């Protein structure tokens, strides 16, 4: 289950800085990945260049593979045959279920939104709780804590 909480793509998309921040990399890294052919170039509009959801999904996927020490040519080959929506399932948090009542999302008060938490199990008996609406950095930190300090799952220990 991905733990990275990403901001929704606004109708206008992401700026280079917003995309880099959401992916947890620098803008220079994003530009390098584009130059290496790992991501498509957006339509250039100087400071108003807009990156879309596909850029975010690919950047998160590349970052995830880089974190596993894969080299860029290997990542490029790996991602070449994977459809965008398959990548999105791997790197984006699941969409919240749609409510049956029309307009229910608009009627939810701030207190209800603040009660949504994600549970990150570090080991049996030890959990880390992260508010669902926390930013990408917080969710990435939780994943890093789990990866660094969490115990192996029971089935992996056998």
GROMACS elastic network, one bead per residue, 0.5 to 0.9 nm:
[ bonds ]
;  ai    aj funct       b0    kb
    1    90     6  0.75886   500
    1    91     6  0.83583   500
    1    92     6  0.88465   500
    1    93     6  0.74157   500
    1    94     6  0.83915   500
    2     5     6  0.81775   500
    2    89     6  0.85058   500
    2    90     6  0.66236   500
    2    91     6  0.56320   500
    2    92     6  0.61584   500
    2    93     6  0.55262   500
    2    94     6  0.81124   500
    2   143     6  0.85003   500
    3    91     6  0.82347   500
    3    92     6  0.79117   500
    3    93     6  0.64778   500
    3   118     6  0.83491   500
    3   120     6  0.84941   500
    3   136     6  0.84821   500
    3   139     6  0.54724   500
    3   140     6  0.66133   500
    3   142     6  0.75604   500
    3   143     6  0.62474   500
    4    22     6  0.87033   500
    4    23     6  0.88108   500
    4    60     6  0.89136   500
    4    91     6  0.72947   500
    4    92     6  0.65809   500
    4    93     6  0.64202   500
    4   135     6  0.82626   500
    4   136     6  0.54142   500
    4   137     6  0.78092   500
    4   138     6  0.81925   500
    4   140     6  0.55054   500
    4   142     6  0.88705   500
    4   143     6  0.78833   500
    5    22     6  0.84111   500
    5    92     6  0.70789   500
    5    93     6  0.60440   500
    5   132     6  0.73885   500
    5   133     6  0.74527   500
    5   134     6  0.72025   500
    5   135     6  0.60944   500
    5   137     6  0.81963   500
    5   138     6  0.83091   500
    5   139     6  0.60275   500
    5   140     6  0.80211   500
    6     9     6  0.87028   500
    6    22     6  0.60620   500
    6    23     6  0.82812   500
    6    56     6  0.88078   500
    6    92     6  0.70361   500
    6    93     6  0.75392   500
    6   135     6  0.69818   500
    6   136     6  0.54588   500
    7    10     6  0.84376   500
    7    22     6  0.72451   500
    7   135     6  0.76093   500
    7   136     6  0.76450   500
    8    13     6  0.88467   500
    8    53     6  0.85805   500
    9    12     6  0.76054   500
    9    13     6  0.53398   500
    9    14     6  0.69571   500
    9    52     6  0.70011   500
    9    53     6  0.61802   500
    9    56     6  0.89759   500
   10    13     6  0.50314   500
   10    14     6  0.74061   500
   10    52     6  0.88499   500
   12    15     6  0.88738   500
   12    50     6  0.70647   500
   12    51     6  0.86487   500
   12    52     6  0.82734   500
   13    19     6  0.89639   500
   13    50     6  0.56735   500
   13    51     6  0.56158   500
   13    52     6  0.50137   500
   13    53     6  0.72810   500
   14    17     6  0.77899   500
   14    18     6  0.55241   500
   14    19     6  0.55914   500
   14    49     6  0.83590   500
   14    50     6  0.55060   500
   14    52     6  0.61869   500
   14    53     6  0.82429   500
   14    56     6  0.85496   500
   15    18     6  0.51049   500
   15    19     6  0.60957   500
   15    20     6  0.85227   500
   15    47     6  0.79419   500
   15    48     6  0.71109   500
   15    49     6  0.64512   500
   15    50     6  0.54277   500
   15    51     6  0.61894   500
   15    52     6  0.89980   500
   16    19     6  0.51736   500
   16    20     6  0.60885   500
   16    21     6  0.85347   500
   16    27     6  0.61062   500
   16    30     6  0.79322   500
   16    31     6  0.88884   500
   16    47     6  0.85361   500
   16    49     6  0.74273   500
   16    50     6  0.73563   500
   16    51     6  0.69446   500
   17    20     6  0.51513   500
   17    21     6  0.60621   500
   17    22     6  0.85498   500
   17    26     6  0.78261   500
   17    27     6  0.61012   500
   18    21     6  0.51077   500
   18    22     6  0.60636   500
   18    23     6  0.85531   500
   18    27     6  0.89618   500
   19    22     6  0.51507   500
   19    23     6  0.61481   500
   19    24     6  0.84829   500
   19    25     6  0.86047   500
   19    27     6  0.79026   500
   19    30     6  0.82789   500
   19    51     6  0.71104   500
   19    52     6  0.86590   500
   19    55     6  0.78032   500
   19    56     6  0.62881   500
   19    59     6  0.82513   500
   20    23     6  0.51478   500
   20    24     6  0.59214   500
   20    25     6  0.50878   500
   20    26     6  0.53166   500
   20    27     6  0.52889   500
   20    28     6  0.86192   500
   20    29     6  0.80065   500
   20    30     6  0.66392   500
   20    56     6  0.85218   500
   20    59     6  0.82268   500
   21    24     6  0.50349   500
   21    25     6  0.62892   500
   21    26     6  0.72012   500
   21    27     6  0.82775   500
   21   136     6  0.80177   500
   21   137     6  0.81073   500
   22    25     6  0.79667   500
   22    56     6  0.74902   500
   22    59     6  0.89786   500
   22    60     6  0.82550   500
   22   135     6  0.84998   500
   22   136     6  0.59750   500
   22   137     6  0.77445   500
   23    26     6  0.85340   500
   23    56     6  0.67442   500
   23    57     6  0.85745   500
   23    59     6  0.59766   500
   23    60     6  0.52635   500
   23    61     6  0.89558   500
   23    63     6  0.72043   500
   23   136     6  0.79512   500
   24    59     6  0.89656   500
   24    60     6  0.80902   500
   24    63     6  0.78628   500
   24   136     6  0.78893   500
   24   137     6  0.72122   500
   24   140     6  0.80828   500
   25    28     6  0.82146   500
   25    29     6  0.62955   500
   25    30     6  0.73171   500
   25    59     6  0.86484   500
   25    63     6  0.77691   500
   26    29     6  0.51515   500
   26    30     6  0.66096   500
   26    31     6  0.88380   500
   27    30     6  0.50533   500
   27    31     6  0.62748   500
   27    32     6  0.85795   500
   28    31     6  0.50556   500
   28    32     6  0.60835   500
   28    33     6  0.86283   500
   29    33     6  0.61550   500
   29    34     6  0.85973   500
   30    33     6  0.51757   500
   30    34     6  0.63062   500
   30    35     6  0.86830   500
   30    39     6  0.83693   500
   30    59     6  0.73243   500
   31    34     6  0.50834   500
   31    35     6  0.61541   500
   31    36     6  0.86157   500
   31    41     6  0.88323   500
   32    36     6  0.61141   500
   32    37     6  0.86403   500
   32    38     6  0.87680   500
   33    36     6  0.50171   500
   33    37     6  0.62875   500
   33    38     6  0.52216   500
   33    39     6  0.61259   500
   33    40     6  0.89709   500
   33    59     6  0.83103   500
   33    62     6  0.86064   500
   33    72     6  0.82905   500
   34    37     6  0.51175   500
   34    38     6  0.56657   500
   34    40     6  0.60646   500
   34    41     6  0.60624   500
   35    38     6  0.76384   500
   35    39     6  0.80799   500
   35    40     6  0.88731   500
   35    41     6  0.83184   500
   36    39     6  0.78650   500
   36    72     6  0.80275   500
   36    73     6  0.85644   500
   36    76     6  0.86878   500
   37    40     6  0.67453   500
   37    41     6  0.85497   500
   37    76     6  0.76585   500
   38    58     6  0.78808   500
   38    59     6  0.86311   500
   38    62     6  0.79829   500
   38    72     6  0.79441   500
   38    73     6  0.87303   500
   38    75     6  0.79434   500
   38    76     6  0.56613   500
   38    79     6  0.81972   500
   38    80     6  0.86101   500
   39    54     6  0.86759   500
   39    55     6  0.66731   500
   39    58     6  0.66383   500
   39    59     6  0.76126   500
   40    54     6  0.88449   500
   40    55     6  0.74929   500
   41    44     6  0.78924   500
   41    51     6  0.86375   500
   41    55     6  0.88947   500
   42    45     6  0.87852   500
   42    49     6  0.69217   500
   42    50     6  0.65321   500
   42    51     6  0.59707   500
   42    52     6  0.81437   500
   42    55     6  0.84903   500
   43    49     6  0.64610   500
   43    50     6  0.71714   500
   43    51     6  0.83949   500
   44    47     6  0.85598   500
   44    48     6  0.78341   500
   44    49     6  0.51882   500
   44    50     6  0.78048   500
   45    48     6  0.50126   500
   45    50     6  0.76746   500
   46    49     6  0.56259   500
   47    50     6  0.86747   500
   51    54     6  0.79335   500
   51    55     6  0.59610   500
   51    56     6  0.76622   500
   52    55     6  0.54113   500
   52    56     6  0.66602   500
   52    57     6  0.89392   500
   53    56     6  0.50489   500
   53    57     6  0.61645   500
   53    58     6  0.85873   500
   54    57     6  0.51431   500
   54    58     6  0.61059   500
   54    59     6  0.84295   500
   54    84     6  0.68516   500
   54    85     6  0.89671   500
   54    88     6  0.85150   500
   55    58     6  0.52378   500
   55    59     6  0.59399   500
   55    60     6  0.85205   500
   56    59     6  0.50979   500
   56    60     6  0.61046   500
   56    61     6  0.85258   500
   57    60     6  0.52629   500
   57    61     6  0.61659   500
   57    62     6  0.86252   500
   57    84     6  0.73263   500
   57    85     6  0.86485   500
   57    87     6  0.66125   500
   57    88     6  0.55969   500
   57    91     6  0.67492   500
   57    92     6  0.72581   500
   58    61     6  0.50115   500
   58    62     6  0.60166   500
   58    63     6  0.84486   500
   58    79     6  0.84203   500
   58    84     6  0.77067   500
   58    87     6  0.73365   500
   58    88     6  0.81871   500
   58    91     6  0.88439   500
   59    62     6  0.51318   500
   59    63     6  0.60335   500
   59    64     6  0.85178   500
   60    63     6  0.50685   500
   60    64     6  0.60794   500
   60    65     6  0.86669   500
   60    87     6  0.89080   500
   60    88     6  0.88339   500
   60    91     6  0.61653   500
   60    92     6  0.81635   500
   61    64     6  0.50953   500
   61    65     6  0.62977   500
   61    66     6  0.85856   500
   61    79     6  0.82810   500
   61    87     6  0.67248   500
   61    88     6  0.82479   500
   61    90     6  0.77933   500
   61    91     6  0.61912   500
   62    65     6  0.51730   500
   62    66     6  0.60237   500
   62    67     6  0.85009   500
   62    72     6  0.82854   500
   62    75     6  0.67637   500
   62    76     6  0.84888   500
   62    79     6  0.83067   500
   63    67     6  0.60519   500
   63    68     6  0.87192   500
   64    67     6  0.51323   500
   64    68     6  0.66999   500
   64    91     6  0.80708   500
   65    68     6  0.50843   500
   65    69     6  0.67411   500
   65    70     6  0.57859   500
   65    71     6  0.83554   500
   65    72     6  0.89166   500
   65    75     6  0.67339   500
   66    70     6  0.51391   500
   66    71     6  0.67661   500
   66    72     6  0.76545   500
   66    75     6  0.78365   500
   67    70     6  0.74496   500
   70    73     6  0.84392   500
   70    74     6  0.63683   500
   70    75     6  0.63818   500
   71    74     6  0.53776   500
   71    75     6  0.62054   500
   71    76     6  0.86880   500
   72    76     6  0.60116   500
   72    77     6  0.86318   500
   73    76     6  0.50343   500
   73    77     6  0.63404   500
   73    78     6  0.86445   500
   74    77     6  0.52014   500
   74    78     6  0.61453   500
   74    79     6  0.86738   500
   75    79     6  0.60457   500
   75    80     6  0.84026   500
   76    79     6  0.53707   500
   76    80     6  0.60103   500
   77    80     6  0.52717   500
   77    81     6  0.76444   500
   78    81     6  0.67964   500
   78    82     6  0.75677   500
   79    82     6  0.53319   500
   79    83     6  0.82361   500
   79    87     6  0.83717   500
   80    83     6  0.81923   500
   82    85     6  0.83575   500
   82    86     6  0.64774   500
   82    87     6  0.67379   500
   83    86     6  0.54084   500
   83    87     6  0.65636   500
   83    88     6  0.87882   500
   84    87     6  0.51340   500
   84    88     6  0.61102   500
   84    89     6  0.87832   500
   85    89     6  0.62861   500
   85    90     6  0.87793   500
   86    89     6  0.52637   500
   86    90     6  0.66853   500
   87    90     6  0.51580   500
   87    91     6  0.63282   500
   87    92     6  0.82761   500
   88    91     6  0.53040   500
   88    92     6  0.53769   500
   88    93     6  0.85046   500
   89    92     6  0.59152   500
   89    93     6  0.75875   500
   89    94     6  0.73318   500
   90    93     6  0.82126   500
   92    95     6  0.85477   500
   93    96     6  0.88585   500
   94    97     6  0.87746   500
   95    98     6  0.85074   500
   96    99     6  0.89626   500
   98   101     6  0.87192   500
   98   105     6  0.84630   500
   99   102     6  0.71229   500
   99   103     6  0.83185   500
   99   104     6  0.64165   500
   99   105     6  0.73138   500
  100   104     6  0.79422   500
  101   104     6  0.55016   500
  101   105     6  0.86647   500
  102   105     6  0.80048   500
  102   106     6  0.89730   500
  103   106     6  0.53356   500
  103   107     6  0.65320   500
  104   107     6  0.50559   500
  104   108     6  0.62996   500
  105   108     6  0.53185   500
  105   109     6  0.87502   500
  106   109     6  0.81015   500
  108   111     6  0.82133   500
  108   112     6  0.63784   500
  108   113     6  0.71310   500
  109   112     6  0.55719   500
  109   113     6  0.67111   500
  109   114     6  0.89854   500
  110   113     6  0.51326   500
  110   114     6  0.62066   500
  110   115     6  0.88600   500
  111   114     6  0.51911   500
  111   115     6  0.65749   500
  112   115     6  0.53304   500
  112   116     6  0.73880   500
  113   116     6  0.60078   500
  113   132     6  0.86725   500
  113   133     6  0.78181   500
  114   117     6  0.80484   500
  114   131     6  0.72862   500
  114   132     6  0.80244   500
  114   133     6  0.73504   500
  115   131     6  0.75010   500
  115   132     6  0.83352   500
  116   130     6  0.87855   500
  116   131     6  0.60341   500
  116   132     6  0.54147   500
  116   133     6  0.74415   500
  117   129     6  0.63689   500
  117   130     6  0.55274   500
  117   133     6  0.80233   500
  118   128     6  0.83201   500
  118   129     6  0.56939   500
  118   130     6  0.51558   500
  118   131     6  0.60396   500
  118   132     6  0.56965   500
  119   127     6  0.65667   500
  119   128     6  0.60115   500
  119   130     6  0.65520   500
  119   131     6  0.88038   500
  120   126     6  0.87897   500
  120   127     6  0.55759   500
  120   129     6  0.60895   500
  120   130     6  0.75885   500
  120   142     6  0.72913   500
  120   143     6  0.78712   500
  120   146     6  0.72074   500
  121   124     6  0.71125   500
  121   125     6  0.80758   500
  121   126     6  0.62612   500
  121   128     6  0.63088   500
  121   129     6  0.85925   500
  121   146     6  0.73615   500
  121   150     6  0.75213   500
  122   125     6  0.81821   500
  122   126     6  0.56230   500
  122   127     6  0.54842   500
  122   128     6  0.69711   500
  122   145     6  0.80362   500
  122   146     6  0.53595   500
  122   147     6  0.83504   500
  122   149     6  0.69027   500
  122   151     6  0.61923   500
  122   152     6  0.86579   500
  123   126     6  0.52809   500
  123   127     6  0.70584   500
  123   146     6  0.87424   500
  123   149     6  0.87437   500
  123   150     6  0.56121   500
  123   151     6  0.51205   500
  123   152     6  0.74295   500
  123   153     6  0.74546   500
  124   127     6  0.79037   500
  124   151     6  0.82604   500
  124   153     6  0.85709   500
  124   154     6  0.88229   500
  126   150     6  0.88897   500
  128   142     6  0.74268   500
  128   146     6  0.85028   500
  129   142     6  0.85293   500
  130   133     6  0.85227   500
  130   134     6  0.71757   500
  130   138     6  0.76238   500
  130   139     6  0.70389   500
  130   142     6  0.74355   500
  131   134     6  0.53995   500
  131   135     6  0.89676   500
  131   138     6  0.88724   500
  131   139     6  0.86879   500
  132   135     6  0.83618   500
  132   139     6  0.84252   500
  134   137     6  0.80941   500
  134   138     6  0.61580   500
  134   139     6  0.70309   500
  135   138     6  0.54999   500
  135   139     6  0.66154   500
  135   140     6  0.87334   500
  136   139     6  0.51960   500
  136   140     6  0.59715   500
  136   141     6  0.84951   500
  137   140     6  0.50501   500
  137   141     6  0.60797   500
  137   142     6  0.86523   500
  138   141     6  0.50823   500
  138   142     6  0.63107   500
  138   143     6  0.87653   500
  139   142     6  0.50489   500
  139   143     6  0.63132   500
  139   144     6  0.86531   500
  140   143     6  0.50745   500
  140   144     6  0.61757   500
  140   145     6  0.86272   500
  141   145     6  0.61040   500
  141   146     6  0.85317   500
  142   145     6  0.50841   500
  142   146     6  0.61545   500
  142   147     6  0.85571   500
  143   146     6  0.50295   500
  143   147     6  0.60508   500
  143   148     6  0.85148   500
  144   148     6  0.59577   500
  144   149     6  0.83250   500
  145   148     6  0.51475   500
  145   149     6  0.56903   500
  145   150     6  0.71054   500
  146   149     6  0.54821   500
  146   151     6  0.81362   500
  147   150     6  0.58109   500
  147   151     6  0.84659   500
  148   151     6  0.87478   500
  150   153     6  0.87335   500
  151   154     6  0.86412   500
  152   155     6  0.80792   500
  152   156     6  0.59577   500
  152   157     6  0.62121   500
  153   156     6  0.52306   500
  153   157     6  0.64387   500
  154   157     6  0.52210   500
  154   158     6  0.69262   500
  155   158     6  0.56636   500
